[in-house]
Amino acid sequence: MKISRKAFIRDAGIYCAGIYSVSLIAGCSSSSNQISEVMEQNGGEVIVDNKKLKNIGDRIILEVKNFNSKIILIKTGINEYRALSLMCSHKGCELVVYNNFFECPCHGSEFDIQGNALKWPATEPLVNYKTVINNNKTITILINAN
């Protein structure tokens, strides 16, 4: 079978683009153990059922009504949780969540899952909210107690 040079280059380009796209998606995809939920706040508190976070590393992105930023709640230990703002500390853009870090799509800043700034231009950490475990059934996030 004879193939023209033009067809070979076209087909090779399509093949390479497909492999590149798959590797980008696999390497940079956000966590599969992540869910999102719209929540109400009550007096500066957001209460989450801890059954939603079964395994260490599980996370939930909370869109809190009448609040300026989404919050990510991550199970970091058996009875340990971390709640972080998903607003970049540099210019306030909403962060993109990946498995082991958060990235600002506006200026390229990166943060680790503890909220520490890893990559410039952000130099300040993310806002970290206090969490309280209630009878091993719910987690209260104190969004006004920083």
Protein Blocks (a to p, Z undefined) as FASTA:
>chain_A
ZZdfklmmmmmmmmmmmmmmmmmmmmmcccfkbccdddddeehiacddfklmmbghiacd
dddehiabdcddddfbfkbccdddfbdfklopacdddfkbccdfknopacdfkopafbdf
bfbdcdddddddehhlaccddfklZZ
